[in-house]
Amino acid sequence: MGRTYFVEEAVGQYLSDLSTKLRPYVTGLLIGQCSAQRDYVIRAVRTPPKEEEKEDNISSSKLASVDEEWITTHASQVSRMLPGGLLVLGVFIIATPELSKESQNALRKLIFSVEKSLTKRRLWKPAEEEVSDRAALQICSTTKKVVCRTYDVQDPKSSAKPADWKYQSALSASWLALDCTVNVNIHIPLLATSPNHDLEKNTKNGLNRWSKQIEDSVFLINGQVKDGDTELLEGQKKLRGHTQSNTQFSDVKVLTQLCQGSSHRSTATVQVCSGSINLRGAVKCRAYVHNNKPKVKEAIQALKRDIINTLSDRCEILFEDLIINEGPHKKNFEREYHVLPQRLFVPVAGSSVMLSDYKFGDEATGEIQERFVEMLDQSVQAEDIHIAEEINT
């Protein structure tokens, strides 16, 4: 039995609209959530055109010219805009009948390179029972025929397996949201032996250690510790007739362990340091989980990943910004303060799920709106942009 993808009806409309564009092919990403029983696709996003394509309105008629690097970069940027519980779970190609044979090979290549690029950035380890199948969706622009297959990204030799692609209305209209605020105070020493003070590398190492702390934390959902295998909604009254985007929010508290238990032997290391990085502030974290009897462990795992991702993504964005504005060779080691970008959330039409992004203090609303159009092919009203946090350092 292959996997079944339950797909938001709006995704079908979006793909149908794309297929009417007069191009030999269009590529893009599928966004959603995996679970043990079934997978959910709540968004599809086309690959943004490159500058030269915009200007000359050209596109090659050969799939061999698909720009793998451009598509994987887009996937990395999009994955930063996804709250906990959502991921890039596949790739699509809409192509003319002449390109159908080539399409499958192109999809296979793209699925593996996108996954490789996303895995490289993650600071968390996948769980043992994690779903590792990713969707390859092929649509014929003439006949509108849809073929969905999956590849196991853990197995480089994996061959295509057939999968079901089923549309459903209001699929994510009443998904459950988990919210928490995590106070961060991370001290990262910079070793004197570390060559040219590679700040980015040291920060990543420090965040790696901190992410293990988050993995080992205790999560209280609405004030209670719950067994991982129980249903998230167990004991809560079902809201009759409330299927419109009426998000049920759970308030979560994160308790990190102060020290290792007595069974762990502690060894102190003395290292010569030439400075340190301190990350301090309160970060808003959010995860969404499907409403088909979700387990507590699914929800907590999604939230843990959001906590880890939101901090590492911000540091990445800050370093990219510093390189653009100050050049990679700036080595001023006086005390410096940098404000990490603030998190914001934007609603998805017809869904209880919100997408996320980050803004620096001096960034105009127009820039955020442009980014949503470019990255997620979504126009956003200024009043729909919810800034979630105070400014953090």
C-alpha positions in Angstrom: 0.0 0.0 0.0 1.3 3.4 -1.0 0.9 6.6 1.1 -2.2 8.7 0.8 -2.0 12.5 0.5 -5.0 14.5 1.6 -4.8 17.8 -0.2 -6.5 21.1 0.5 -8.9 21.9 -2.4 -7.3 25.4 -2.8 -4.1 23.6 -3.8 -5.9 21.9 -6.7 -7.2 25.2 -7.9 -3.7 26.8 -7.6 -2.1 23.9 -9.6 -4.8 24.1 -12.2 -4.2 27.9 -12.6 -0.5 27.3 -13.0 -1.1 24.7 -15.7 -2.8 27.2 -17.9 0.3 29.4 -18.1 1.9 29.0 -21.5 5.2 27.5 -20.4 6.7 24.1 -21.3 7.0 23.3 -17.5 6.6 24.8 -14.0 8.2 23.4 -10.9 7.4 24.0 -7.3 7.2 22.7 -3.7 4.5 21.0 -1.7 4.0 22.1 1.9 2.3 20.1 4.6 2.5 17.6 7.4 3.4 13.9 7.6 1.8 11.6 10.1 2.1 7.8 10.5 -1.3 7.1 8.9 -1.6 9.8 6.3 0.0 13.0 4.9 -1.6 16.4 4.4 -0.7 19.0 1.7 -2.0 22.4 2.6 0.0 24.6 0.2 1.8 24.4 -3.2 4.2 27.1 -4.2 5.7 27.6 -7.6 9.5 28.2 -8.0 10.0 31.9 -8.3 11.2 33.0 -11.8 14.8 34.2 -12.0 15.5 37.8 -12.9 16.5 37.0 -16.5 13.3 35.0 -16.9 11.2 37.8 -15.7 12.9 40.3 -18.0 13.0 38.3 -21.2 9.9 36.2 -20.4 11.9 33.1 -21.6 11.9 29.6 -20.3 13.7 26.6 -21.7 11.7 23.8 -23.2 14.2 21.2 -21.9 13.8 19.7 -18.4 17.6 19.2 -18.4 17.8 22.9 -17.9 16.0 22.8 -14.5 18.1 24.8 -12.1 18.5 22.4 -9.2 20.4 24.9 -7.0 17.8 27.6 -7.5 15.0 25.2 -6.5 16.9 23.9 -3.4 17.7 27.5 -2.3 14.0 28.3 -2.7 13.1 25.3 -0.5 15.6 26.4 2.2 14.1 29.9 2.2 10.5 28.5 2.3 11.3 26.1 5.2 12.3 29.1 7.3 8.8 30.5 6.8 7.1 27.3 8.1 6.1 27.0 11.8 6.5 23.8 13.7 4.7 20.8 12.2 4.9 22.0 8.6 7.6 20.9 6.2 8.5 20.8 2.5 7.1 17.3 1.8 7.5 17.1 -1.9 8.1 18.6 -5.3 5.8 19.1 -8.3 6.2 19.5 -12.0 3.5 20.6 -14.4 4.8 19.8 -17.9 3.6 19.3 -21.5 3.0 15.7 -22.6 6.3 15.7 -24.6 8.2 16.2 -21.3 6.4 13.5 -19.3 9.2 10.9 -19.5 11.8 13.5 -18.5 9.6 14.8 -15.7 9.9 11.7 -13.5 13.7 11.7 -13.6 13.8 15.5 -12.9 11.4 15.0 -9.9 13.5 12.2 -8.5 16.7 14.3 -8.6 15.0 17.4 -7.1 13.4 15.4 -4.2 16.8 14.1 -3.1 18.7 17.4 -3.6 16.0 19.4 -1.7 16.0 17.0 1.2 19.8 17.0 1.4 19.8 20.8 1.5 17.2 20.9 4.2 18.7 18.2 6.3 22.1 20.0 6.3 20.6 23.0 8.1 18.7 21.1 10.8 19.9 21.0 14.3 17.6 18.2 15.3 17.8 14.5 14.6 14.8 12.7 12.9 12.9 10.3 15.1 13.2 6.5 14.5 9.6 6.2 13.3 9.8 9.3 11.2 8.1 9.3 7.8 10.9 9.6 5.2 8.7 9.3 2.0 8.5 12.5 0.0 6.0 13.2 -2.8 6.8 13.6 -6.5 3.7 15.1 -8.2 3.5 15.2 -12.0 0.7 17.0 -13.8 0.2 17.1 -17.5 -0.6 20.6 -18.6 -2.7 19.4 -21.5 -4.7 16.5 -20.1 -4.5 17.7 -16.5 -3.7 14.1 -15.4 -2.2 13.9 -12.0 0.4 11.2 -11.1 1.7 11.1 -7.5 4.6 8.9 -6.5 6.8 8.8 -3.4 10.5 8.2 -2.8 12.1 7.2 0.4 14.7 10.0 1.0 16.7 7.8 3.5 17.5 5.4 0.7 19.4 6.9 -2.2 18.6 3.8 -4.4 14.9 4.1 -3.6 12.5 3.6 -6.5 9.1 5.3 -7.0 6.1 4.0 -5.2 2.5 4.9 -6.2 0.6 7.2 -3.9 -3.0 8.4 -3.7 -3.7 12.1 -4.1 -7.1 13.1 -2.7 -8.6 16.6 -2.5 -10.6 17.6 0.6 -12.3 20.9 1.5 -11.4 22.8 4.7 -8.6 20.3 5.3 -6.7 22.5 7.8 -9.6 24.8 8.9 -9.5 23.4 12.5 -6.0 22.2 13.0 -4.7 22.5 16.6 -2.0 25.1 17.5 0.5 24.9 20.4 2.0 28.2 21.5 4.9 28.8 23.9 7.4 31.5 24.8 10.9 30.4 25.5 13.3 32.5 27.4 16.7 32.1 25.9 20.0 32.8 27.6 22.8 31.0 25.8 26.5 31.6 26.5 28.8 30.4 23.7 32.6 30.7 24.5 34.9 31.6 21.6 38.0 29.5 21.9 41.3 31.3 21.4 42.5 28.4 19.2 39.5 28.8 16.9 40.8 30.1 13.5 39.8 33.7 12.7 36.9 33.6 15.2 34.5 31.9 12.9 31.4 33.4 14.7 28.9 31.5 12.6 30.5 28.1 13.2 30.8 28.7 16.9 27.2 29.9 17.1 26.1 26.8 15.4 28.1 24.6 17.8 26.6 26.5 20.8 23.1 26.1 19.4 23.7 22.4 18.8 24.4 22.0 22.5 21.3 24.1 23.4 19.1 22.1 21.1 19.9 18.9 23.0 18.7 20.6 26.1 15.4 21.5 24.4 15.1 17.9 23.2 15.4 16.7 26.8 13.0 19.3 28.2 9.7 18.6 29.9 6.6 20.1 28.1 3.5 21.0 30.1 0.4 21.3 27.9 -2.2 23.5 29.5 -0.4 23.0 32.8 -0.2 19.2 32.6 2.4 16.6 31.8 0.8 14.2 29.4 1.8 10.7 28.2 3.2 10.9 24.7 0.9 8.1 23.4 -2.3 9.7 24.6 -4.5 11.7 22.3 -3.8 15.4 22.4 -7.6 16.2 22.7 -8.3 13.5 25.2 -10.6 14.9 28.0 -11.3 18.1 26.0 -14.9 18.8 24.9 -15.3 18.7 21.1 -16.7 21.9 19.8 -19.8 20.9 17.9 -20.3 22.5 14.5 -17.2 24.7 15.0 -15.2 23.6 11.9 -14.6 27.1 10.5 -11.1 28.4 11.2 -11.6 28.2 14.9 -8.1 27.3 16.1 -7.9 25.5 19.3 -4.8 26.8 21.1 -2.9 24.9 23.7 -0.6 26.9 26.0 2.7 25.1 26.5 5.4 25.7 29.2 8.9 24.4 28.6 10.9 23.2 31.6 14.6 22.7 30.9 16.7 20.7 33.2 19.1 22.8 35.3 21.7 20.1 35.7 22.3 16.5 34.8 20.9 13.8 37.1 23.3 12.3 39.7 23.8 9.2 37.4 25.7 11.4 34.9 29.2 12.1 35.9 30.1 15.7 35.2 33.6 16.6 34.0 34.7 20.2 33.8 36.9 21.4 30.9 39.2 24.5 31.1 39.5 26.2 27.8 41.3 29.4 26.9 38.8 31.8 25.3 39.2 35.1 23.5 35.5 36.2 23.8 32.0 34.9 23.9 28.6 35.2 22.2 25.5 35.6 24.3 22.1 35.1 22.9 19.4 36.5 25.1 15.7 37.2 24.8 12.2 35.7 24.7 11.2 33.9 21.5 7.6 33.0 20.4 7.2 29.5 19.2 4.3 27.8 17.5 3.4 24.5 16.0 0.4 23.1 14.2 -0.9 19.6 14.2 -3.6 17.9 12.2 -7.0 17.1 13.9 -7.2 13.4 13.1 -6.6 12.1 16.6 -3.1 13.5 17.0 -0.9 12.1 19.7 0.7 14.2 22.4 4.2 13.2 21.2 3.5 14.4 17.6 2.5 17.8 18.9 5.5 18.1 21.3 7.9 17.0 18.6 6.6 19.7 16.2 6.9 22.3 18.9 10.5 21.3 19.9 11.5 21.6 16.3 10.0 25.0 16.0 11.9 26.2 19.1 15.2 24.9 17.7 14.5 26.1 14.1 13.3 29.6 15.0 16.5 30.4 16.8 19.0 28.8 14.4 17.1 30.4 11.4 17.3 33.9 13.0 21.1 33.5 13.6 21.5 32.4 10.0 19.5 35.4 8.8 21.5 37.8 11.0 24.8 36.4 9.6 23.6 36.7 6.0 22.6 40.3 6.8 26.0 41.1 8.3 27.8 39.7 5.3 25.6 41.8 2.9 25.9 45.0 4.9 29.4 44.7 6.4 31.3 42.3 4.2 32.7 38.9 5.2 36.0 40.3 6.3 34.9 42.5 9.1 36.7 41.4 12.3 35.9 43.9 15.0 36.0 42.1 18.3 34.9 44.9 20.5 31.6 44.4 22.4 28.8 44.5 19.8 25.1 44.1 20.1 23.0 42.8 17.2 19.3 42.5 17.4 18.0 39.3 16.0 15.0 39.6 13.6 11.5 39.5 15.2 9.1 36.8 14.4 5.8 37.5 12.6 2.8 35.4 11.6 0.5 35.7 8.5 -2.8 33.8 8.0 -3.4 31.4 5.2 -6.9 31.8 3.6 -9.4 29.1 4.5 -7.0 27.6 7.1 -6.3 27.9 10.8 -2.6 27.6 10.1 -0.4 30.7 9.9 2.9 31.0 8.1 5.9 32.7 9.7 8.6 35.2 8.7 11.2 37.4 10.4 11.8 41.2 10.2 14.6 43.5 11.2 13.5 46.6 13.1 14.2 48.9 10.1 12.5 46.7 7.6 9.4 48.2 5.9 6.1 46.3 5.7 6.4 46.5 1.9 9.5 44.4 2.0 7.8 41.6 4.0 4.8 41.7 1.6 7.3 41.4 -1.4 9.0 38.4 0.3 5.6 36.6 0.7 4.8 37.1 -3.0 8.2 36.0 -4.1 8.8 33.0 -1.8 5.2 31.7 -1.2 3.3 33.3 -4.1 0.9 34.8 -1.6 -0.2 38.5 -1.4 -0.5 39.7 2.2 -2.4 42.7 3.5 -0.4 44.9 5.9 -3.1 44.5 8.6 -2.7 40.7 8.4 1.0 40.8 9.5 1.1 39.9 13.3 4.4 40.8 15.0 4.7 38.1 17.7 7.5 39.5 19.9 9.3 42.3 21.5 12.7 43.1 20.0 15.3 40.6 21.2 19.1 40.6 21.2 
